[in-house]
């Protein structure tokens, strides 16, 4: 009985942890993409969000607020967050754009944006500066950021 309680106490903090972006890749399966969530490459980011190579100051290119989930296949908190991101994409469909960036495939983008921990979520309002959140956030925190940063109500 003590072992079970001890195991639960050890595992609980891992639910709210984050992964370091410099950890080696494992053999995890890519999270299944939900409706409204699209993969984003470095080139697409520069076209759709912000061309960091030509612009000196932040200038959002989109017409709707955006959430970008930076993840890696080997990151357990990323896999925990993925269904919530997909759920958010469905619930706010048409009002916000939701993207995912695989930091193992898009290393240049992650490096240029200074992504060092995973998961990292970038909230980009139509006007104003983007805001960053790190770690496997609960749905209530995601919705609060959507309301406060993106100015979108449920």
N, C-alpha and C positions, 0 to 999 in steps of 0.2 A: 504494500500500500504506500509506504514511504517513497519507494522508487517511482511510482506513478505520479504522486504529487510533486516530487522533485523534477521529474521529466516535464510536467506541465509548467512548472515555474521557470524552467530553463527555456522552453519553447515559446512562451508568451511574449517575451521581449522581441523575439525574432519577427513576429508579425508586424511590428512597427519599426523595423530596421530599414537600412538601405544598403545597397551594394556599392562597392568602389568600382569605378569605370575601368580601372586598370587590372582587374582580376582576369585570369585566363578563362577562355570560353569552355563551357562544359558541353554535355551532350543533350541538353534540354530541348524540348520541342517548341517550335515557334508558336506563340499564342494565336489562336484563330481570330481573324479579323471580323468584327461585327459590322452591321449595316451602318453606314455613315462614317466609318473610320477608314482612312486611307494611309498607305505607306508614303512617306515623304523622303525624297532623295536630296542630296546637296544642291543639285542643279534646279530641282523643282522649288526648293526653299528659296533660292535666290530669285526665282521668277515670281512666285506666289506670295512670299512673305517679306523678304528683305534681301537685297543684294549687298551683302557686307563687303564685297570686293570693290565695288565702285562708289558706294555711299560712305560718307564719313560719319554722319549722324543718323540715328534711328529714323526710318521712314517706312511705315507699314504699307505694303502694296495691296493688301486685301480690302474687300468691301464688307466682310462680316468678321466678328471677333473669332479668334482661333485658340484652340488648345492643342499643344504638341506634347506628346508623351515620349520621352527619350528612354529607351529600354534596351536590354540585352536578353538573349534567350536564357543564359545561365543564371540570371538574377531572380531569386525567389520572390522578393518583394515586387518586382516588375510583373511577374506572373500573377501575383495576388491582386495587383492594381488593374491589370488588363481588362477583366470583366466589368469593373466599375467605369472605366473609360468608355467601353463599348456601350454600356447602359446610358451614360451621360450623352453620348453621341446620338442614341436613338431618342432620348427624351427631349433634347434640344435641337433635333434635326430641323434644318432650314433656318435656324437662328444663329448657329455657330458652326464653324468648320472644325473638325477634329482629325488630327493627324498623329501618326506614330513614326518614330525614327529609330531604326535599329542601329545602335551606336557601333556595333561590330562591323556593319556594312558601310556605314556613313561616318567613318572616323574623322574625316576632314571637317565635316559639319560640326560634330561634337566638339572637336578641338577648337574650332573657330568661335564657337559659342561658349567655351569654357565649361563644358559639361564634365564634371569630375566624379559625381556620385549618381547612382541610379536607384530607383527611378527619379527622374527629374521631369517636372511638368512645367511647361511654359504657357502662361496665360497672356494672350496678346489682344488688348482692346483695339477697337478701330482708331481711337484717338488716345494718345498718352503712351506711356512707357510699358513695356512688358513686365510681368512679375513672374518670379520663379518660386516653385515649391519643390521640396525634395522629400523623398521617402514615400512609403505606401500610405497615402492619406485615406481616411474614411470618406464615404460618400458625402456626409454632411459638410466636411471641409472643402471638398471639391465644389459643391453647390454654393457655399459661402463665397468662395473665390470667384465663381461665375457671376454671382450677384454683385459683389463689391468691385471686382477688377474689370470684368467684361460688361457690367451694367445690364445684365440680362436677368429677368425674373422668370421664375418657373411658371 
